[in-house]
């Protein structure tokens, strides 16, 4: 039956039309009424169009492997990144597993048996987990407190407090541990001064478990200062005001409104703190003494002998497994956890006054006591850099003790300045190479989403889930013999292996931020350049790179900052003729015989703090200042 013969298919308002109009249901099969010829044609056309959209053309869908391989730039980038990942991320860790479980070409649990039979190894494992659990508590208590007194509560001198707490942003690692050792250690200034008053005082009072926990508690609140502070800004001030009107106390508001909003970030920094404690190296090595040693220093000792190297590898693998399990648990909790949030769009928070007078005084006293603890090492390091070694050893400083000889020695002696130059060169090369190379890789991964790029991205994140000591030990053991993948060259014992390690450990952090930078660039800019006839490489160089360059520059500065005083990878891989700064500083902390090197180490530390402080200002300070209202008004004017 035709549509003209079916009254139910006609629109009453248009019965005299020359062409009948189908009802809205005419384009849907299975409805009452028949499809008109027009509807059938439209339906067939829609299906053909849908097939054409879904059917990949010979040129490949955008983002597919076939479309990616049409780009010469993607070819070159893919080959290089696959070779690097296979050579320096996959092969070394596979070789480490082989040495541990296949020592003679056959599967063996000999390394496990040796580990279980070593009382020292089991004790260090227990100490590492004890330190990790302890830091998860102490660092969170201190970290949350300093964030609240600088960002949430109305505390007098909050900006001054923040500057003191933020000193951990400009020094850490071996520099921080050495600084505390030179002040409170066996031959530190404070210890020498106290011995002058009490000759029978135990010189090793600041060592062992207490010293390591104390130093790492105040050294690892950096994540709280950076990330938890920003999370606090998501609290809805309107909810706080509503709670006040309902009679809620300051503690109730903090517990029921503020902390739940910070819970996701607090959980993340807790896991990071646990991992830091689990793989701690510098603080236990410098301050742990014989009574409290953790896994990482033991791995260094065991790796120096071929006989015990398999136990060192197994301990490193245990750290890696623990890290992977913790990260998996964190991801599971983040996906399944339900976090309380008071508002999707929060009213900007305002600082709250502590209404209880006693509590207000107590918080002020504790805040400034912590400020003194944070600030004392920095102030004394700067002062001691101008003091001769004899005054530090005597524990007594007078006006005559001050001198510029320490700085003159560092800048005039080639031997003294050499470790500093070596670290600067290593850090600069690694930072430039990793950022320059990953600009191409990040763009390829961001533009082409397929199975191949996903696999590459997972492999490039290996350094993020493994401890640095495991990565360094794997590189050391993998390239102590010729490897075909690197042209049959033995890399162990050469200066280049430490550079490779620095590049590897910075890949995940750099890749994530560069991908975010490219994702923020509008696709219309690339389309416009292609319409104007620009090739892909020209578009990448003339359009994309200038837009991502500020992000790349900031990442380079942060990478350079973090590698300057590295010790964890350097102690495994450094060349004796090219001793980096971290190793030189650690050697200066060994015993009384190296007290002459103490003032030189203080000069190194001051130079590092200046460089890191300038870097942090360029990365964070200028950006914050550029976004301030006063700066925006000037730009608008």
Order of alpha helices (4+ residues) and beta strands (2+ residues): alpha-alpha-alpha-alpha-alpha-alpha-alpha-alpha-alpha-alpha-alpha-alpha-alpha-alpha-alpha-alpha-alpha-alpha-alpha-alpha-alpha-alpha-alpha-alpha-alpha-alpha-alpha-alpha-alpha-alpha-alpha-alpha-alpha
